[in-house]
Amino acid sequence: MRLRSTGLIALLSVSALTLSACSGGDDTEPEPAASTADVAEFPEGSTMAKLAEAGKITVGTKFDQPLFGLVGPDGVPEGFDVEIARIIASNLGIDEDGISWKETVSANRETFIKSGDVDIVVATYTINDKRKAEVSFAGPYYLAGQSILTLTTTTDIEGPDDLAGKKVCTVAGSTPEANLLANFPDTEVVPFGTYSECLEPLRNGQVDAVSTDNVILAGFAADNEDLEVRGEPFTEEPYGIGLGLEDDEFRTWINDTLEAAFADGSWTEAWEATAGTVLPTPEPPAVDRY
Ligand code: GLU
């Protein structure tokens, strides 16, 4: 799903750029709307200026997670993460055609940022100290928490205390995997590459449950009548936008852009058009300018 207003903002951005280029700084030129980008407004040499000048951004996101990043038949992903990335792109003056979507899975997000394969990652990506040693994070733009998914027919798993002696599927390189390995010594952790790959082992009895963030699991449960989320979230997973380590200018700019989207309703609009079709609309979180 693509939000019309985001597309409109991108269109306005391009028009504003064209107008200012043609008008030669004439003071009768129309004031661009607050969220439009003018390359000249970004410090020379900054990541923002480079991306705006190129008119292109490569975004790492999930391709198999309903509500947050799920690729459609046209190859373009849909979801809340995708809309957050579009808000960032449109504020750089980059239109939809300038966005390249690249699938990132849990284990390759830091690698893709460090190699320059992606400019940013918006992919249910928990901000934590271990990852902060390798990449920087803007945000958070959402607060999730680890939870459990079972078949509706499962009778003996209601929450994390019931995972002892059970086989639990999760994804390699994710925070839920790290938490299960560190704090659930009696649980057998079965790691796959993506969460959608956990569904078949759950259905055929190879594992008893799937564990990751509540909102990812809620997306699978909404799409599959035989699955349900059990218990309350038992960790904190603040979702951040991953970017190059120590690119403080870019991080600050994304944080400013997020706060503007919190304030002007575009964050809420993005939520309601995607994850909000299944989940309640939260208050925007406080950005952490660490
Ligand atoms: N938010 C957690 C993480 O970043 C789990 C979801 C995911 O693997 O993308 O690892």
Residues whose N, C-alpha, C, O or C-beta is under 5 A from the ligand:
A	BS01	LIG	S106 A123 T124 Y125 T126 G173 S174 T175 P176 D213 E237
